[in-house]
Amino acid sequence: MMEFRMVNKVMNDLFFMKGLSPIIDKDNNPNWKPNKISEVEDSFVGEFFHKLDDDLKFN
């Protein structure tokens, strides 16, 4: 179930939809936001694990 939630979140993310081209300019210098792992908020990571409105149901 956790994997389903994570994949669902990633596939609906703007980066996945547009690809990485908006992040990497023609000069091949990525402009990541946030640009350091230490700047990633816990709440952002937590969003990948929240229950979905259309969560899978098993009997």
DSSP file (Angstrom, degrees, kcal/mol; ACC not computed):
  #  RESIDUE AA STRUCTURE BP1 BP2  ACC     N-H-->O    O-->H-N    N-H-->O    O-->H-N    TCO  KAPPA ALPHA  PHI   PSI    X-CA   Y-CA   Z-CA
    1    1 A M     >        0   0    0      0, 0.0     4,-2.3     0, 0.0     5,-0.2   0.000 360.0 360.0 360.0 -42.2    0.0    0.0    0.0
    2    2 A M  H  >  +     0   0    0      1,-0.2     4,-2.3     2,-0.2     5,-0.2   0.909 360.0  50.2 -60.0 -41.6    2.8    2.4    0.9
    3    3 A E  H  > S+     0   0    0      1,-0.2     4,-2.7     2,-0.2     5,-0.3   0.896 108.2  53.1 -64.1 -40.1    4.4    1.9   -2.5
    4    4 A F  H  > S+     0   0    0      1,-0.2     4,-2.3     2,-0.2    -1,-0.2   0.921 110.1  47.7 -59.6 -45.0    1.1    2.6   -4.3
    5    5 A R  H  X S+     0   0    0     -4,-2.3     4,-2.2     2,-0.2    -2,-0.2   0.907 112.8  48.4 -64.2 -42.3    0.7    5.8   -2.4
    6    6 A M  H  X S+     0   0    0     -4,-2.3     4,-2.5     2,-0.2    -2,-0.2   0.929 113.2  46.2 -65.7 -45.4    4.3    6.9   -3.2
    7    7 A V  H  X S+     0   0    0     -4,-2.7     4,-2.7     1,-0.2     5,-0.2   0.900 111.2  53.2 -64.5 -40.2    4.0    6.1   -6.9
    8    8 A N  H  X S+     0   0    0     -4,-2.3     4,-1.2    -5,-0.3    -1,-0.2   0.920 111.0  46.3 -60.0 -44.5    0.6    7.8   -7.1
    9    9 A K  H  < S+     0   0    0     -4,-2.2     4,-0.3    39,-0.2     3,-0.3   0.923 113.8  48.1 -64.6 -45.1    2.1   11.0   -5.6
   10   10 A V  H >< S+     0   0    0     -4,-2.5     3,-1.3     1,-0.2     6,-0.4   0.916 110.4  51.1 -63.2 -43.7    5.2   10.9   -7.9
   11   11 A M  H 3< S+     0   0    0     -4,-2.7    -1,-0.2     1,-0.3    -2,-0.2   0.754 111.6  47.7 -69.6 -22.7    3.1   10.4  -11.0
   12   12 A N  T 3< S+     0   0    0     -4,-1.2    -1,-0.3    -3,-0.3    -2,-0.2   0.394  90.1 110.3 -95.5   3.1    0.9   13.3  -10.2
   13   13 A D  S <> S-     0   0    0     -3,-1.3     4,-1.9    -4,-0.3     3,-0.3  -0.487  76.4-124.2 -79.0 148.6    3.8   15.6   -9.4
   14   14 A L  H  > S+     0   0    0      1,-0.2     4,-2.5     2,-0.2     5,-0.3   0.860 109.4  57.1 -60.7 -38.4    4.6   18.5  -11.8
   15   15 A F  H  > S+     0   0    0      1,-0.2     4,-1.8     2,-0.2    -1,-0.2   0.892 108.4  46.7 -62.3 -39.2    8.2   17.3  -12.3
   16   16 A F  H  4 S+     0   0    0     -6,-0.4    -1,-0.2    -3,-0.3    -2,-0.2   0.904 112.8  49.8 -68.6 -40.8    7.0   13.9  -13.5
   17   17 A M  H  < S+     0   0    0     -4,-1.9    -2,-0.2     1,-0.2    -1,-0.2   0.907 123.1  29.7 -65.5 -42.7    4.4   15.5  -15.8
   18   18 A K  H  < S-     0   0    0     -4,-2.5     3,-0.3     1,-0.2    -1,-0.2   0.622 105.8-133.2 -93.0 -14.6    6.8   18.0  -17.4
   19   19 A G     <  -     0   0    0     -4,-1.8    -1,-0.2    -5,-0.3     4,-0.2  -0.280  38.0 -66.3  83.0-178.7   10.0   15.9  -17.1
   20   20 A L  S >> S+     0   0    0      1,-0.2     4,-1.8     2,-0.1     3,-1.3   0.529 106.5  97.2 -86.7  -5.9   13.2   17.3  -15.8
   21   21 A S  T 34 S+     0   0    0     -3,-0.3    -1,-0.2     1,-0.3    -2,-0.1   0.841  79.6  55.0 -56.9 -36.2   13.8   19.6  -18.8
   22   22 A P  T 34 S+     0   0    0      0, 0.0    -1,-0.3     0, 0.0    -2,-0.1   0.799 109.7  49.1 -67.1 -23.0   12.5   22.7  -16.9
   23   23 A I  T <4 S+     0   0    0     -3,-1.3     8,-1.8     1,-0.2     2,-0.8   0.854 107.1  57.3 -81.4 -35.9   15.0   22.0  -14.1
   24   24 A I  B  < S-A   30   0A   0     -4,-1.8    -1,-0.2     6,-0.2    -4,-0.0  -0.855  77.5-156.5-103.3 109.3   18.0   21.6  -16.3
   25   25 A D    >   -     0   0    0     -2,-0.8     3,-2.1     4,-0.7     4,-0.1  -0.145  40.2 -88.7 -72.8 176.3   18.6   24.7  -18.5
   26   26 A K  T 3  S+     0   0    0      1,-0.3    -1,-0.1     2,-0.1    -2,-0.0   0.662 125.4  66.6 -63.5 -15.5   20.6   24.5  -21.7
   27   27 A D  T 3  S-     0   0    0      2,-0.2    -1,-0.3     1,-0.0    -2,-0.0   0.389 108.9-122.6 -86.6   5.4   23.8   25.1  -19.7
   28   28 A N  S <  S+     0   0    0     -3,-2.1    -2,-0.1     1,-0.2    -4,-0.1   0.749  70.6 130.6  60.1  27.6   23.4   21.7  -18.0
   29   29 A N        -     0   0    0     -4,-0.1    -4,-0.7    -6,-0.0    -1,-0.2  -0.913  55.1-136.7-108.9 102.9   23.4   23.2  -14.5
   30   30 A P  B     -A   24   0A   0      0, 0.0     2,-0.5     0, 0.0    -6,-0.2  -0.260   7.7-154.2 -60.5 143.7   20.4   21.8  -12.6
   31   31 A N        -     0   0    0     -8,-1.8     2,-0.1     2,-0.0     4,-0.0  -0.680  22.0-176.2-117.5  74.1   18.4   24.3  -10.6
   32   32 A W        -     0   0    0     -2,-0.5     3,-0.1     3,-0.1     4,-0.0  -0.446  21.0-126.7 -74.2 142.9   16.9   22.1   -8.0
   33   33 A K  S    S+     0   0    0      1,-0.3     2,-0.2    -2,-0.1    -2,-0.0  -0.942 104.9  26.1-134.2 112.7   14.4   23.6   -5.4
   34   34 A P  S    S-     0   0    0      0, 0.0    -1,-0.3     0, 0.0     6,-0.1   0.571  87.6-163.2 -71.7 156.0   15.3   23.0   -2.7
   35   35 A N  S    S+     0   0    0     -2,-0.2     2,-0.4    -3,-0.1    -3,-0.1   0.491  70.1  51.2 -92.7  -1.9   18.9   22.7   -3.8
   36   36 A K  S >  S-     0   0    0      1,-0.1     3,-1.6    -4,-0.0     4,-0.3  -0.990  76.3-132.6-132.6 143.7   20.1   20.8   -0.6
   37   37 A I  G >  S+     0   0    0     -2,-0.4     3,-1.4     1,-0.3    -1,-0.1   0.828 107.9  63.4 -61.9 -30.6   18.6   17.7    1.0
   38   38 A S  G 3  S+     0   0    0      1,-0.3    -1,-0.3    -3,-0.0    -3,-0.0   0.686  97.0  58.5 -68.0 -16.7   18.8   19.5    4.3
   39   39 A E  G <  S+     0   0    0     -3,-1.6     2,-0.5     2,-0.1    -1,-0.3   0.488  77.9 109.3 -90.7  -4.7   16.3   22.0    3.0
   40   40 A V  S <  S-     0   0    0     -3,-1.4     2,-0.1    -4,-0.3    -3,-0.0  -0.616  70.6-129.2 -75.5 124.4   13.6   19.4    2.3
   41   41 A E     >  -     0   0    0     -2,-0.5     4,-1.6     1,-0.1     3,-0.5  -0.456   6.8-129.9 -75.1 143.5   10.8   19.8    4.8
   42   42 A D  H  > S+     0   0    0      1,-0.2     4,-2.6     2,-0.2     5,-0.1   0.853 109.3  59.8 -58.6 -35.4    9.5   16.8    6.7
   43   43 A S  H  > S+     0   0    0      1,-0.2     4,-1.2     2,-0.2    -1,-0.2   0.855 101.6  53.4 -64.3 -34.3    6.0   17.7    5.7
   44   44 A F  H  4 S+     0   0    0     -3,-0.5     4,-0.5     2,-0.2     3,-0.4   0.931 111.5  44.7 -64.8 -45.5    6.9   17.4    2.0
   45   45 A V  H >< S+     0   0    0     -4,-1.6     3,-1.5     1,-0.2     4,-0.2   0.900 108.6  58.6 -64.2 -40.7    8.3   13.9    2.5
   46   46 A G  H >X S+     0   0    0     -4,-2.6     3,-1.9     1,-0.3     4,-0.5   0.786  90.6  70.6 -60.8 -28.8    5.2   13.0    4.6
   47   47 A E  G >< S+     0   0    0     -4,-1.2     3,-0.6    -3,-0.4    -1,-0.3   0.784  89.5  62.7 -60.2 -26.5    2.9   13.8    1.7
   48   48 A F  G <4 S+     0   0    0     -3,-1.5    -1,-0.3    -4,-0.5   -39,-0.2   0.618 107.3  43.4 -73.2 -11.8    4.2   10.7    0.0
   49   49 A F  G <4 S+     0   0    0     -3,-1.9    -1,-0.2    -4,-0.2    -2,-0.2   0.416  85.0 116.2-115.3  -1.4    2.8    8.5    2.8
   50   50 A H  S << S-     0   0    0     -3,-0.6     2,-0.1    -4,-0.5    -3,-0.0  -0.350  76.1 -97.1 -69.4 149.7   -0.6   10.1    3.4
   51   51 A K        -     0   0    0      1,-0.1     2,-0.2    -2,-0.0    -1,-0.1  -0.411  41.8-130.6 -62.7 140.1   -3.8    8.1    2.7
   52   52 A L    >   -     0   0    0      1,-0.1     3,-1.3    -2,-0.1    -1,-0.1  -0.612  12.0-123.4 -93.4 154.1   -5.2    8.8   -0.7
   53   53 A D  T 3  S+     0   0    0      1,-0.3    -1,-0.1    -2,-0.2    -2,-0.0   0.859 116.5  38.8 -61.7 -34.5   -8.9    9.7   -1.4
   54   54 A D  T 3  S+     0   0    0      2,-0.0    -1,-0.3    -3,-0.0     3,-0.1  -0.232  86.7 164.7-111.0  43.0   -9.0    6.7   -3.8
   55   55 A D    <   -     0   0    0     -3,-1.3     2,-0.1     1,-0.1    -4,-0.0  -0.194  46.7 -95.5 -56.7 149.0   -6.8    4.3   -1.8
   56   56 A L        -     0   0    0    -55,-0.1     2,-0.5     1,-0.0    -1,-0.1  -0.413  37.2-147.4 -65.9 142.7   -6.9    0.7   -2.8
   57   57 A K        -     0   0    0     -3,-0.1     2,-0.4    -2,-0.1    -1,-0.0  -0.964  11.0-166.5-116.8 127.9   -9.4   -1.4   -0.8
   58   58 A F              0   0    0     -2,-0.5    -2,-0.0     1,-0.1     0, 0.0  -0.924 360.0 360.0-114.0 138.6   -8.7   -5.0   -0.1
   59   59 A N              0   0    0     -2,-0.4    -1,-0.1     0, 0.0    -2,-0.0   0.434 360.0 360.0 -92.3 360.0  -11.3   -7.5    1.2
